[in-house]
Amino acid sequence: MKDYRLAIIYERNTRVALGERFTSALAGISHIHIDQFDLKEIQAVTGGYDYYIRLEDGDYSDSVPSHLHPIAWWISDTHLKHCYEKVRKQVNRYDEVFLAQKDGVKQIYKDTGKSAHWLPWAADDRKDGFRFIPDEERTWDVCFIGTSGKFSLRKVVLEVLQKYYPKSYIGRAEYTQLHGFYAKSKIVVNYPIRNDINARFFEAMGAGAMVLSSRIEGNGCPELFKEKENIAFYDDCVDDLRRKLDYYLQNRSERMAIAQKGFDLVNSRHTYRSRVGELLQTLGIRLTDGR
Protein backbone atom coordinates (compact mmCIF):
# COMPACT_ATOMS: atom_id res chain seq x y z
CA MET A 1 0.00 0.00 0.00
CA LYS A 2 1.29 3.45 -0.93
CA ASP A 3 2.75 5.67 1.77
CA TYR A 4 1.19 9.12 2.12
CA ARG A 5 2.54 12.31 3.64
CA LEU A 6 -0.19 14.59 4.96
CA ALA A 7 0.13 18.13 6.28
CA ILE A 8 -2.61 18.67 8.87
CA ILE A 9 -3.36 22.35 9.51
CA TYR A 10 -5.17 23.48 12.66
CA GLU A 11 -4.81 25.70 15.68
CA ARG A 12 -3.83 23.75 18.78
CA ASN A 13 -5.83 23.68 22.01
CA THR A 14 -9.10 24.99 20.63
CA ARG A 15 -12.37 24.38 22.47
CA VAL A 16 -13.67 21.40 20.48
CA ALA A 17 -10.22 20.16 19.40
CA LEU A 18 -11.23 18.89 15.98
CA GLY A 19 -7.59 18.81 14.92
CA GLU A 20 -6.41 16.77 17.89
CA ARG A 21 -9.25 14.31 17.40
CA PHE A 22 -8.53 13.98 13.69
CA THR A 23 -4.85 13.26 14.22
CA SER A 24 -5.61 10.85 17.07
CA ALA A 25 -7.86 8.85 14.74
CA LEU A 26 -4.90 8.43 12.38
CA ALA A 27 -2.57 7.14 15.08
CA GLY A 28 -1.00 3.77 14.34
CA ILE A 29 -1.71 3.74 10.58
CA SER A 30 1.72 2.84 9.29
CA HIS A 31 1.42 4.08 5.71
CA ILE A 32 0.09 7.55 6.63
CA HIS A 33 2.68 10.01 7.91
CA ILE A 34 1.45 13.32 9.25
CA ASP A 35 2.99 16.63 10.19
CA GLN A 36 0.90 19.21 12.02
CA PHE A 37 1.11 22.95 11.40
CA ASP A 38 -0.80 25.89 12.76
CA LEU A 39 -1.75 28.77 10.49
CA LYS A 40 1.47 30.64 11.25
CA GLU A 41 3.75 27.65 10.72
CA ILE A 42 2.18 26.64 7.40
CA GLN A 43 3.38 29.90 5.84
CA ALA A 44 6.91 28.49 5.58
CA VAL A 45 5.84 25.24 3.86
CA THR A 46 6.53 25.18 0.13
CA GLY A 47 5.49 21.65 -0.80
CA GLY A 48 6.39 18.02 -0.32
CA TYR A 49 3.05 16.59 0.83
CA ASP A 50 0.52 14.37 -0.92
CA TYR A 51 -2.35 16.34 0.61
CA TYR A 52 -2.89 19.36 2.83
CA ILE A 53 -5.88 19.12 5.17
CA ARG A 54 -7.17 22.14 7.06
CA LEU A 55 -9.36 21.45 10.08
CA GLU A 56 -11.49 24.31 11.30
CA ASP A 57 -12.56 25.19 14.82
CA GLY A 58 -13.05 28.90 15.04
CA ASP A 59 -10.36 30.62 12.96
CA TYR A 60 -11.71 31.34 9.50
CA SER A 61 -8.94 33.69 8.41
CA ASP A 62 -7.77 33.52 4.82
CA SER A 63 -4.20 32.68 5.78
CA VAL A 64 -3.33 29.36 4.12
CA PRO A 65 -0.82 29.93 1.26
CA SER A 66 -2.54 29.69 -2.12
CA HIS A 67 0.20 27.55 -3.70
CA LEU A 68 -0.46 24.52 -1.43
CA HIS A 69 -2.29 21.86 -3.46
CA PRO A 70 -4.08 19.53 -3.34
CA ILE A 71 -5.80 20.91 -0.27
CA ALA A 72 -9.01 20.05 1.63
CA TRP A 73 -10.93 21.91 4.34
CA TRP A 74 -13.29 20.44 6.96
CA ILE A 75 -15.48 23.29 8.19
CA SER A 76 -17.68 23.24 11.29
CA ASP A 77 -19.63 26.49 11.62
CA THR A 78 -21.41 27.38 8.39
CA HIS A 79 -24.62 27.85 10.43
CA LEU A 80 -23.13 31.00 12.00
CA LYS A 81 -23.46 34.03 9.73
CA HIS A 82 -20.12 35.68 10.50
CA CYS A 83 -18.27 32.38 9.95
CA TYR A 84 -20.21 31.54 6.80
CA GLU A 85 -19.31 34.85 5.16
CA LYS A 86 -15.60 34.17 5.70
CA VAL A 87 -15.95 30.62 4.40
CA ARG A 88 -17.92 31.72 1.34
CA LYS A 89 -15.07 33.96 0.22
CA GLN A 90 -12.45 31.21 0.43
CA VAL A 91 -13.94 27.83 -0.55
CA ASN A 92 -13.17 28.00 -4.26
CA ARG A 93 -9.43 27.90 -3.66
CA TYR A 94 -9.75 24.49 -1.95
CA ASP A 95 -9.79 21.29 -3.96
CA GLU A 96 -12.22 19.51 -1.63
CA VAL A 97 -14.50 20.98 1.03
CA PHE A 98 -16.30 19.12 3.83
CA LEU A 99 -19.05 20.74 5.91
CA ALA A 100 -20.34 19.57 9.29
CA GLN A 101 -23.79 21.05 8.57
CA LYS A 102 -25.75 19.57 5.67
CA ASP A 103 -27.69 22.80 5.09
CA GLY A 104 -24.37 24.49 4.38
CA VAL A 105 -23.66 22.18 1.42
CA LYS A 106 -26.64 23.49 -0.54
CA GLN A 107 -26.03 27.09 0.50
CA ILE A 108 -22.35 27.08 -0.45
CA TYR A 109 -23.16 25.67 -3.88
CA LYS A 110 -25.88 28.26 -4.40
CA ASP A 111 -23.60 31.15 -3.41
CA THR A 112 -20.28 30.05 -4.89
CA GLY A 113 -20.83 27.11 -7.25
CA LYS A 114 -18.55 24.99 -5.05
CA SER A 115 -19.63 21.39 -4.50
CA ALA A 116 -19.01 20.31 -0.91
CA HIS A 117 -19.31 17.05 1.00
CA TRP A 118 -21.43 16.63 4.13
CA LEU A 119 -19.24 15.30 6.96
CA PRO A 120 -20.93 15.70 10.36
CA TRP A 121 -19.34 15.93 13.78
CA ALA A 122 -18.50 12.67 15.54
CA ALA A 123 -17.56 11.06 18.85
CA ASP A 124 -14.15 9.97 20.04
CA ASP A 125 -13.49 6.31 19.44
CA ARG A 126 -14.64 4.05 22.23
CA LYS A 127 -11.86 3.21 24.65
CA ASP A 128 -10.99 -0.44 25.22
CA GLY A 129 -12.95 -1.86 28.13
CA PHE A 130 -15.53 0.93 28.31
CA ARG A 131 -19.05 -0.36 28.82
CA PHE A 132 -22.53 1.13 28.72
CA ILE A 133 -22.96 2.20 32.34
CA PRO A 134 -26.02 0.93 34.29
CA ASP A 135 -28.50 3.53 35.47
CA GLU A 136 -27.76 3.02 39.15
CA GLU A 137 -24.10 3.97 38.60
CA ARG A 138 -24.92 7.34 37.04
CA THR A 139 -24.20 10.44 39.09
CA TRP A 140 -26.23 13.12 37.32
CA ASP A 141 -29.89 13.25 36.33
CA VAL A 142 -29.22 15.96 33.77
CA CYS A 143 -26.04 17.28 32.22
CA PHE A 144 -25.18 20.23 30.00
CA ILE A 145 -21.59 21.13 29.14
CA GLY A 146 -20.92 24.19 27.05
CA THR A 147 -21.47 27.92 26.81
CA SER A 148 -24.72 29.73 27.52
CA GLY A 149 -24.80 31.04 23.97
CA LYS A 150 -24.99 34.74 23.14
CA PHE A 151 -28.38 35.95 21.90
CA SER A 152 -29.78 32.43 22.24
CA LEU A 153 -32.65 30.74 24.09
CA ARG A 154 -30.03 28.36 25.45
CA LYS A 155 -29.81 30.67 28.48
CA VAL A 156 -33.48 29.95 29.21
CA VAL A 157 -32.84 26.20 28.95
CA LEU A 158 -29.99 26.41 31.45
CA GLU A 159 -32.09 28.47 33.86
CA VAL A 160 -34.80 25.78 33.77
CA LEU A 161 -32.25 23.05 34.48
CA GLN A 162 -30.68 24.96 37.35
CA LYS A 163 -34.04 25.76 38.94
CA TYR A 164 -35.87 22.44 38.67
CA TYR A 165 -33.16 19.77 38.42
CA PRO A 166 -30.73 20.12 41.33
CA LYS A 167 -29.03 16.81 40.62
CA SER A 168 -27.42 18.18 37.49
CA TYR A 169 -24.02 19.08 36.13
CA ILE A 170 -24.11 22.36 34.20
CA GLY A 171 -20.84 24.02 33.29
CA ARG A 172 -17.67 23.77 31.27
CA ALA A 173 -15.16 20.98 30.76
CA GLU A 174 -12.12 20.18 28.65
CA TYR A 175 -12.87 17.98 25.65
CA THR A 176 -10.89 15.17 27.28
CA GLN A 177 -13.32 15.26 30.24
CA LEU A 178 -16.57 15.21 28.27
CA HIS A 179 -16.84 11.44 28.00
CA GLY A 180 -16.54 10.99 31.76
CA PHE A 181 -19.31 13.50 32.51
CA TYR A 182 -21.66 12.20 29.83
CA ALA A 183 -21.15 8.55 30.74
CA LYS A 184 -22.28 9.29 34.31
CA SER A 185 -25.37 11.27 33.18
CA LYS A 186 -28.88 9.97 32.63
CA ILE A 187 -29.89 12.72 30.19
CA VAL A 188 -27.78 15.22 28.28
CA VAL A 189 -29.81 18.27 27.27
CA ASN A 190 -28.90 19.97 24.04
CA TYR A 191 -29.89 23.32 22.57
CA PRO A 192 -28.14 23.97 19.24
CA ILE A 193 -27.64 27.65 18.51
CA ARG A 194 -29.05 27.76 14.95
CA ASN A 195 -30.58 24.42 13.98
CA ASP A 196 -27.12 22.87 13.82
CA ILE A 197 -26.22 19.28 14.51
CA ASN A 198 -23.43 20.02 16.94
CA ALA A 199 -20.75 17.80 18.43
CA ARG A 200 -22.77 17.31 21.64
CA PHE A 201 -25.19 14.93 19.88
CA PHE A 202 -22.42 12.47 19.10
CA GLU A 203 -20.27 12.96 22.19
CA ALA A 204 -23.15 12.37 24.61
CA MET A 205 -24.63 9.41 22.73
CA GLY A 206 -21.20 7.86 22.29
CA ALA A 207 -20.71 7.94 26.07
CA GLY A 208 -24.09 6.32 26.75
CA ALA A 209 -26.33 9.23 27.80
CA MET A 210 -29.79 9.76 26.39
CA VAL A 211 -29.82 12.98 24.37
CA LEU A 212 -32.80 15.31 24.73
CA SER A 213 -32.41 18.08 22.18
CA SER A 214 -34.46 20.99 20.93
CA ARG A 215 -36.03 19.89 17.67
CA ILE A 216 -33.90 20.13 14.55
CA GLU A 217 -35.66 20.93 11.29
CA GLY A 218 -34.02 19.09 8.41
CA ASN A 219 -30.25 19.64 8.15
CA GLY A 220 -29.77 15.88 7.76
CA CYS A 221 -31.13 15.09 11.22
CA PRO A 222 -33.63 12.41 10.05
CA GLU A 223 -30.79 10.68 8.21
CA LEU A 224 -28.71 10.48 11.38
CA PHE A 225 -31.18 9.92 14.23
CA LYS A 226 -34.66 8.49 14.83
CA GLU A 227 -36.89 10.13 17.42
CA LYS A 228 -37.85 7.93 20.40
CA GLU A 229 -35.52 5.23 19.09
CA ASN A 230 -32.06 6.70 19.69
CA ILE A 231 -32.85 10.34 20.58
CA ALA A 232 -35.63 12.49 22.05
CA PHE A 233 -36.66 16.06 21.20
CA TYR A 234 -38.47 18.88 22.98
CA ASP A 235 -40.46 21.64 21.27
CA ASP A 236 -40.14 24.59 23.64
CA CYS A 237 -37.57 25.68 26.17
CA VAL A 238 -39.75 25.61 29.29
CA ASP A 239 -42.93 23.54 29.43
CA ASP A 240 -42.15 20.79 26.94
CA LEU A 241 -38.55 20.60 28.09
CA ARG A 242 -39.73 19.98 31.66
CA ARG A 243 -42.40 17.49 30.54
CA LYS A 244 -39.88 15.47 28.59
CA LEU A 245 -37.25 15.57 31.32
CA ASP A 246 -39.74 14.49 33.99
CA TYR A 247 -41.12 11.76 31.77
CA TYR A 248 -37.79 10.20 30.88
CA LEU A 249 -36.37 10.49 34.38
CA GLN A 250 -39.42 8.64 35.71
CA ASN A 251 -39.47 6.02 32.92
CA ARG A 252 -36.07 4.48 33.31
CA SER A 253 -36.49 1.50 30.98
CA GLU A 254 -37.60 3.67 28.06
CA ARG A 255 -34.83 6.18 28.69
CA MET A 256 -32.15 3.52 28.95
CA ALA A 257 -33.38 1.80 25.79
CA ILE A 258 -33.02 5.06 23.84
CA ALA A 259 -29.61 5.68 25.40
CA GLN A 260 -28.41 2.16 24.54
CA LYS A 261 -29.48 2.46 20.91
CA GLY A 262 -27.84 5.87 20.62
CA PHE A 263 -24.67 4.45 22.16
CA ASP A 264 -24.63 1.54 19.71
CA LEU A 265 -25.38 3.78 16.71
CA VAL A 266 -22.67 6.34 17.38
CA ASN A 267 -19.96 3.86 18.33
CA SER A 268 -20.60 1.78 15.22
CA ARG A 269 -21.06 4.54 12.63
CA HIS A 270 -20.20 8.01 13.91
CA THR A 271 -16.72 8.04 15.43
CA TYR A 272 -13.81 10.20 14.37
CA ARG A 273 -12.12 7.13 12.94
CA SER A 274 -15.16 6.66 10.68
CA ARG A 275 -15.19 10.33 9.66
CA VAL A 276 -11.46 10.37 8.92
CA GLY A 277 -11.93 7.28 6.78
CA GLU A 278 -14.72 8.96 4.80
CA LEU A 279 -12.68 12.11 4.28
CA LEU A 280 -9.53 10.32 3.20
CA GLN A 281 -11.44 8.00 0.89
CA THR A 282 -12.88 11.05 -0.86
CA LEU A 283 -9.30 12.30 -1.31
CA GLY A 284 -8.28 8.92 -2.75
CA ILE A 285 -6.38 7.80 0.34
CA ARG A 286 -7.19 4.37 1.79
CA LEU A 287 -6.76 3.24 5.38
CA THR A 288 -5.29 -0.16 6.25
CA ASP A 289 -8.72 -1.65 6.99
CA GLY A 290 -9.65 -1.51 3.30
CA ARG A 291 -11.57 1.77 3.28
LOGUZA-772073 format. One record per residue (C-alpha): residue in three letters; x, y, z; residue number from 1. Coordinates in steps of 0.5 Angstrom, whole numbers, plus 500, padded with zeros to 3 digits. Example, Ala and Ser with C-alpha at 12.3 -4.5 7.8 and 13.67 -1.06 7.14 Angstrom:
<pts>
+-----+-----+-----+-----+-----+
:  aa :  c1 :  c2 :  c3 :   i :
+-----+-----+-----+-----+-----+
: ALA : 525 : 491 : 516 :   1 :
: SER : 527 : 498 : 514 :   2 :
+-----+-----+-----+-----+-----+
</pts>
This chain:
<pts>
+-----+-----+-----+-----+-----+
:  aa :  c1 :  c2 :  c3 :   i :
+-----+-----+-----+-----+-----+
: MET : 500 : 500 : 500 :   1 :
: LYS : 503 : 507 : 498 :   2 :
: ASP : 505 : 511 : 504 :   3 :
: TYR : 502 : 518 : 504 :   4 :
: ARG : 505 : 525 : 507 :   5 :
: LEU : 500 : 529 : 510 :   6 :
: ALA : 500 : 536 : 513 :   7 :
: ILE : 495 : 537 : 518 :   8 :
: ILE : 493 : 545 : 519 :   9 :
: TYR : 490 : 547 : 525 :  10 :
: GLU : 490 : 551 : 531 :  11 :
: ARG : 492 : 547 : 538 :  12 :
: ASN : 488 : 547 : 544 :  13 :
: THR : 482 : 550 : 541 :  14 :
: ARG : 475 : 549 : 545 :  15 :
: VAL : 473 : 543 : 541 :  16 :
: ALA : 480 : 540 : 539 :  17 :
: LEU : 478 : 538 : 532 :  18 :
: GLY : 485 : 538 : 530 :  19 :
: GLU : 487 : 534 : 536 :  20 :
: ARG : 482 : 529 : 535 :  21 :
: PHE : 483 : 528 : 527 :  22 :
: THR : 490 : 527 : 528 :  23 :
: SER : 489 : 522 : 534 :  24 :
: ALA : 484 : 518 : 529 :  25 :
: LEU : 490 : 517 : 525 :  26 :
: ALA : 495 : 514 : 530 :  27 :
: GLY : 498 : 508 : 529 :  28 :
: ILE : 497 : 507 : 521 :  29 :
: SER : 503 : 506 : 519 :  30 :
: HIS : 503 : 508 : 511 :  31 :
: ILE : 500 : 515 : 513 :  32 :
: HIS : 505 : 520 : 516 :  33 :
: ILE : 503 : 527 : 519 :  34 :
: ASP : 506 : 533 : 520 :  35 :
: GLN : 502 : 538 : 524 :  36 :
: PHE : 502 : 546 : 523 :  37 :
: ASP : 498 : 552 : 526 :  38 :
: LEU : 496 : 558 : 521 :  39 :
: LYS : 503 : 561 : 522 :  40 :
: GLU : 507 : 555 : 521 :  41 :
: ILE : 504 : 553 : 515 :  42 :
: GLN : 507 : 560 : 512 :  43 :
: ALA : 514 : 557 : 511 :  44 :
: VAL : 512 : 550 : 508 :  45 :
: THR : 513 : 550 : 500 :  46 :
: GLY : 511 : 543 : 498 :  47 :
: GLY : 513 : 536 : 499 :  48 :
: TYR : 506 : 533 : 502 :  49 :
: ASP : 501 : 529 : 498 :  50 :
: TYR : 495 : 533 : 501 :  51 :
: TYR : 494 : 539 : 506 :  52 :
: ILE : 488 : 538 : 510 :  53 :
: ARG : 486 : 544 : 514 :  54 :
: LEU : 481 : 543 : 520 :  55 :
: GLU : 477 : 549 : 523 :  56 :
: ASP : 475 : 550 : 530 :  57 :
: GLY : 474 : 558 : 530 :  58 :
: ASP : 479 : 561 : 526 :  59 :
: TYR : 477 : 563 : 519 :  60 :
: SER : 482 : 567 : 517 :  61 :
: ASP : 484 : 567 : 510 :  62 :
: SER : 492 : 565 : 512 :  63 :
: VAL : 493 : 559 : 508 :  64 :
: PRO : 498 : 560 : 503 :  65 :
: SER : 495 : 559 : 496 :  66 :
: HIS : 500 : 555 : 493 :  67 :
: LEU : 499 : 549 : 497 :  68 :
: HIS : 495 : 544 : 493 :  69 :
: PRO : 492 : 539 : 493 :  70 :
: ILE : 488 : 542 : 499 :  71 :
: ALA : 482 : 540 : 503 :  72 :
: TRP : 478 : 544 : 509 :  73 :
: TRP : 473 : 541 : 514 :  74 :
: ILE : 469 : 547 : 516 :  75 :
: SER : 465 : 546 : 523 :  76 :
: ASP : 461 : 553 : 523 :  77 :
: THR : 457 : 555 : 517 :  78 :
: HIS : 451 : 556 : 521 :  79 :
: LEU : 454 : 562 : 524 :  80 :
: LYS : 453 : 568 : 519 :  81 :
: HIS : 460 : 571 : 521 :  82 :
: CYS : 463 : 565 : 520 :  83 :
: TYR : 460 : 563 : 514 :  84 :
: GLU : 461 : 570 : 510 :  85 :
: LYS : 469 : 568 : 511 :  86 :
: VAL : 468 : 561 : 509 :  87 :
: ARG : 464 : 563 : 503 :  88 :
: LYS : 470 : 568 : 500 :  89 :
: GLN : 475 : 562 : 501 :  90 :
: VAL : 472 : 556 : 499 :  91 :
: ASN : 474 : 556 : 491 :  92 :
: ARG : 481 : 556 : 493 :  93 :
: TYR : 481 : 549 : 496 :  94 :
: ASP : 480 : 543 : 492 :  95 :
: GLU : 476 : 539 : 497 :  96 :
: VAL : 471 : 542 : 502 :  97 :
: PHE : 467 : 538 : 508 :  98 :
: LEU : 462 : 541 : 512 :  99 :
: ALA : 459 : 539 : 519 : 100 :
: GLN : 452 : 542 : 517 : 101 :
: LYS : 448 : 539 : 511 : 102 :
: ASP : 445 : 546 : 510 : 103 :
: GLY : 451 : 549 : 509 : 104 :
: VAL : 453 : 544 : 503 : 105 :
: LYS : 447 : 547 : 499 : 106 :
: GLN : 448 : 554 : 501 : 107 :
: ILE : 455 : 554 : 499 : 108 :
: TYR : 454 : 551 : 492 : 109 :
: LYS : 448 : 557 : 491 : 110 :
: ASP : 453 : 562 : 493 : 111 :
: THR : 459 : 560 : 490 : 112 :
: GLY : 458 : 554 : 485 : 113 :
: LYS : 463 : 550 : 490 : 114 :
: SER : 461 : 543 : 491 : 115 :
: ALA : 462 : 541 : 498 : 116 :
: HIS : 461 : 534 : 502 : 117 :
: TRP : 457 : 533 : 508 : 118 :
: LEU : 462 : 531 : 514 : 119 :
: PRO : 458 : 531 : 521 : 120 :
: TRP : 461 : 532 : 528 : 121 :
: ALA : 463 : 525 : 531 : 122 :
: ALA : 465 : 522 : 538 : 123 :
: ASP : 472 : 520 : 540 : 124 :
: ASP : 473 : 513 : 539 : 125 :
: ARG : 471 : 508 : 544 : 126 :
: LYS : 476 : 506 : 549 : 127 :
: ASP : 478 : 499 : 550 : 128 :
: GLY : 474 : 496 : 556 : 129 :
: PHE : 469 : 502 : 557 : 130 :
: ARG : 462 : 499 : 558 : 131 :
: PHE : 455 : 502 : 557 : 132 :
: ILE : 454 : 504 : 565 : 133 :
: PRO : 448 : 502 : 569 : 134 :
: ASP : 443 : 507 : 571 : 135 :
: GLU : 444 : 506 : 578 : 136 :
: GLU : 452 : 508 : 577 : 137 :
: ARG : 450 : 515 : 574 : 138 :
: THR : 452 : 521 : 578 : 139 :
: TRP : 448 : 526 : 575 : 140 :
: ASP : 440 : 526 : 573 : 141 :
: VAL : 442 : 532 : 568 : 142 :
: CYS : 448 : 535 : 564 : 143 :
: PHE : 450 : 540 : 560 : 144 :
: ILE : 457 : 542 : 558 : 145 :
: GLY : 458 : 548 : 554 : 146 :
: THR : 457 : 556 : 554 : 147 :
: SER : 451 : 559 : 555 : 148 :
: GLY : 450 : 562 : 548 : 149 :
: LYS : 450 : 569 : 546 : 150 :
: PHE : 443 : 572 : 544 : 151 :
: SER : 440 : 565 : 544 : 152 :
: LEU : 435 : 561 : 548 : 153 :
: ARG : 440 : 557 : 551 : 154 :
: LYS : 440 : 561 : 557 : 155 :
: VAL : 433 : 560 : 558 : 156 :
: VAL : 434 : 552 : 558 : 157 :
: LEU : 440 : 553 : 563 : 158 :
: GLU : 436 : 557 : 568 : 159 :
: VAL : 430 : 552 : 568 : 160 :
: LEU : 435 : 546 : 569 : 161 :
: GLN : 439 : 550 : 575 : 162 :
: LYS : 432 : 552 : 578 : 163 :
: TYR : 428 : 545 : 577 : 164 :
: TYR : 434 : 540 : 577 : 165 :
: PRO : 439 : 540 : 583 : 166 :
: LYS : 442 : 534 : 581 : 167 :
: SER : 445 : 536 : 575 : 168 :
: TYR : 452 : 538 : 572 : 169 :
: ILE : 452 : 545 : 568 : 170 :
: GLY : 458 : 548 : 567 : 171 :
: ARG : 465 : 548 : 563 : 172 :
: ALA : 470 : 542 : 562 : 173 :
: GLU : 476 : 540 : 557 : 174 :
: TYR : 474 : 536 : 551 : 175 :
: THR : 478 : 530 : 555 : 176 :
: GLN : 473 : 531 : 560 : 177 :
: LEU : 467 : 530 : 557 : 178 :
: HIS : 466 : 523 : 556 : 179 :
: GLY : 467 : 522 : 564 : 180 :
: PHE : 461 : 527 : 565 : 181 :
: TYR : 457 : 524 : 560 : 182 :
: ALA : 458 : 517 : 561 : 183 :
: LYS : 455 : 519 : 569 : 184 :
: SER : 449 : 523 : 566 : 185 :
: LYS : 442 : 520 : 565 : 186 :
: ILE : 440 : 525 : 560 : 187 :
: VAL : 444 : 530 : 557 : 188 :
: VAL : 440 : 537 : 555 : 189 :
: ASN : 442 : 540 : 548 : 190 :
: TYR : 440 : 547 : 545 : 191 :
: PRO : 444 : 548 : 538 : 192 :
: ILE : 445 : 555 : 537 : 193 :
: ARG : 442 : 556 : 530 : 194 :
: ASN : 439 : 549 : 528 : 195 :
: ASP : 446 : 546 : 528 : 196 :
: ILE : 448 : 539 : 529 : 197 :
: ASN : 453 : 540 : 534 : 198 :
: ALA : 459 : 536 : 537 : 199 :
: ARG : 454 : 535 : 543 : 200 :
: PHE : 450 : 530 : 540 : 201 :
: PHE : 455 : 525 : 538 : 202 :
: GLU : 459 : 526 : 544 : 203 :
: ALA : 454 : 525 : 549 : 204 :
: MET : 451 : 519 : 545 : 205 :
: GLY : 458 : 516 : 545 : 206 :
: ALA : 459 : 516 : 552 : 207 :
: GLY : 452 : 513 : 553 : 208 :
: ALA : 447 : 518 : 556 : 209 :
: MET : 440 : 520 : 553 : 210 :
: VAL : 440 : 526 : 549 : 211 :
: LEU : 434 : 531 : 549 : 212 :
: SER : 435 : 536 : 544 : 213 :
: SER : 431 : 542 : 542 : 214 :
: ARG : 428 : 540 : 535 : 215 :
: ILE : 432 : 540 : 529 : 216 :
: GLU : 429 : 542 : 523 : 217 :
: GLY : 432 : 538 : 517 : 218 :
: ASN : 440 : 539 : 516 : 219 :
: GLY : 440 : 532 : 516 : 220 :
: CYS : 438 : 530 : 522 : 221 :
: PRO : 433 : 525 : 520 : 222 :
: GLU : 438 : 521 : 516 : 223 :
: LEU : 443 : 521 : 523 : 224 :
: PHE : 438 : 520 : 528 : 225 :
: LYS : 431 : 517 : 530 : 226 :
: GLU : 426 : 520 : 535 : 227 :
: LYS : 424 : 516 : 541 : 228 :
: GLU : 429 : 510 : 538 : 229 :
: ASN : 436 : 513 : 539 : 230 :
: ILE : 434 : 521 : 541 : 231 :
: ALA : 429 : 525 : 544 : 232 :
: PHE : 427 : 532 : 542 : 233 :
: TYR : 423 : 538 : 546 : 234 :
: ASP : 419 : 543 : 543 : 235 :
: ASP : 420 : 549 : 547 : 236 :
: CYS : 425 : 551 : 552 : 237 :
: VAL : 421 : 551 : 559 : 238 :
: ASP : 414 : 547 : 559 : 239 :
: ASP : 416 : 542 : 554 : 240 :
: LEU : 423 : 541 : 556 : 241 :
: ARG : 421 : 540 : 563 : 242 :
: ARG : 415 : 535 : 561 : 243 :
: LYS : 420 : 531 : 557 : 244 :
: LEU : 426 : 531 : 563 : 245 :
: ASP : 421 : 529 : 568 : 246 :
: TYR : 418 : 524 : 564 : 247 :
: TYR : 424 : 520 : 562 : 248 :
: LEU : 427 : 521 : 569 : 249 :
: GLN : 421 : 517 : 571 : 250 :
: ASN : 421 : 512 : 566 : 251 :
: ARG : 428 : 509 : 567 : 252 :
: SER : 427 : 503 : 562 : 253 :
: GLU : 425 : 507 : 556 : 254 :
: ARG : 430 : 512 : 557 : 255 :
: MET : 436 : 507 : 558 : 256 :
: ALA : 433 : 504 : 552 : 257 :
: ILE : 434 : 510 : 548 : 258 :
: ALA : 441 : 511 : 551 : 259 :
: GLN : 443 : 504 : 549 : 260 :
: LYS : 441 : 505 : 542 : 261 :
: GLY : 444 : 512 : 541 : 262 :
: PHE : 451 : 509 : 544 : 263 :
: ASP : 451 : 503 : 539 : 264 :
: LEU : 449 : 508 : 533 : 265 :
: VAL : 455 : 513 : 535 : 266 :
: ASN : 460 : 508 : 537 : 267 :
: SER : 459 : 504 : 530 : 268 :
: ARG : 458 : 509 : 525 : 269 :
: HIS : 460 : 516 : 528 : 270 :
: THR : 467 : 516 : 531 : 271 :
: TYR : 472 : 520 : 529 : 272 :
: ARG : 476 : 514 : 526 : 273 :
: SER : 470 : 513 : 521 : 274 :
: ARG : 470 : 521 : 519 : 275 :
: VAL : 477 : 521 : 518 : 276 :
: GLY : 476 : 515 : 514 : 277 :
: GLU : 471 : 518 : 510 : 278 :
: LEU : 475 : 524 : 509 : 279 :
: LEU : 481 : 521 : 506 : 280 :
: GLN : 477 : 516 : 502 : 281 :
: THR : 474 : 522 : 498 : 282 :
: LEU : 481 : 525 : 497 : 283 :
: GLY : 483 : 518 : 494 : 284 :
: ILE : 487 : 516 : 501 : 285 :
: ARG : 486 : 509 : 504 : 286 :
: LEU : 486 : 506 : 511 : 287 :
: THR : 489 : 500 : 513 : 288 :
: ASP : 483 : 497 : 514 : 289 :
: GLY : 481 : 497 : 507 : 290 :
: ARG : 477 : 504 : 507 : 291 :
+-----+-----+-----+-----+-----+
</pts>
